[in-house]
């Protein structure tokens, strides 16, 4: 076991009082901020900097900058449409991207943000094979401030914390960065963060590059072995389902409860999808002795929220280089985009209990950008929020499958000539780490259910690179198909949901966090079938 960590062990007794005092001061400053005033100042500063860009010239930023906030914002809403990534790519980013015999090049200078963008966050796209999200120097600094505030709030609340006496293990994606021209790089957000972390943070970060660059299965085993042998790892950061897989691997290797195997694990920082569906599994792994958990809402576009230690949920954090607008969820089209006549509202006009799609204008040159995430405000006084997923995505395992991909899979299934599909719903089986498809078919299934499941599985793999990768790595298990009578889903919607006809549509992707809606449909179908069997003496 690795029992020595010279940097932390020598430094901590000397600097601990300074860290605590600094954390208290930063926490006080963070909690004292007025988010509405910060947003107004941020908006005006973004417009001022945007005047030196092609986008700013095309949209009258010079005139906007001279107006008071209310007048400027009203004009901003009128003259600048809400854009998706596809819109930005077609109008601004794509024309600056080219490929030749030497590879890919992306030269984005003074187009939507002043100066040259030398870093791009690379993510899987739903409207393009790969998204290249601009990541400016200003955004890098904003993200560092967010990380500092989060850490300070944690240390301020946990005065006896030993978090900084050890290392933080990041369950990052690929740590490789790809060249996009001279001095221009792209890669996973975590790769950029780790690559350009200040030197003084390097001793506090794990795993080493040799592990980070491994294929998923090998990386998972290597990370588990690292956790089991390195007593100086005090924190883990990642997406809930993958942290869970890592801890399960530790348990299987160590053959003991995780709380005994990892006694120094103090904090788990999680984001990307809600922890709620996985909490019971975490509690079972730790045998009731859970570490501290903090939820964050980061993205390649901007840092949007984190959980202040001691509070039950995340806060929206509108302080880090992004101006926020919100579109009510009922103004989204079936494909998840805001309708043409959708009315975005500023932070001050949001209401508790409503679900909103997030629209961002950022210090990396995204203007009224529809990010694809949705949130719900649970408290207006503290801006407490809950992450409610992506706009109509199947994404509880971070697979980012769109509604159009799901519907295309069903369309492909119906056109094979054997099935007459009338309606369907798909959702997550959290504990089984798989998808369940409930399919209503006229005349019943005319092919074996495992063949139907295989067909849907392969169809999604063909359409979605993330899903294909996760299936290949066994992060997601094969799907299950449950056939029901052709009118079953409509009867369930009428009798259980109280919704049928008019504007009430059957959700093809279960929007609930733990698949509750899908489970309700499955239970209703089972009860109805049992009732019919009883009426017919055990036969239907």
Secondary structure, DSSP 8 states (H G I E B T S, - for coil): -B---HHHHHHHHHHHHHHHHHHHHHHHHHHH--HHHHHHHHHHHHHHHHTTSHHHHHTTHHHHHHS-HHHHHHHHHHHS--B-HHHHIIIIIGGGEEEETTEEEE--BSSSSSSB--EEEEEE-SSSSEEEEE--HHHHHHHHHHHHHHHHHHHHH-TT--GGGSEEEE--S---EEE-STT-EEE-HHHHHHHT--GGGGGGEES-HHHHTS-HHHHHHHHHHHHHHBTTEEEEEE-HHHHHHHHHHHHHHHTS-HHHHTTT--EEEE-SS-SGGGHHHHHHHTTT---EEEEEE--SS---EE--TTSSSEEE-TTSSEEEEEEEGGGB-TTSSB-TT---EEGGG--TT-EEEEEEEETTS--SEEEEEEEEEEETTTTEEEEEEETTEE-TTS--EEHHHHHHHHHHHHTTSS--EEEEEEEEETTTTEEEEEEEETTS-SS-HHHHHHHHHHHHHHH-HHHHHHHHTTSS---EEEEE-TTHHHHHIIIII---BTTB---SB--STTSHHHHHHHHHHHHHHHHHHHHTTT--
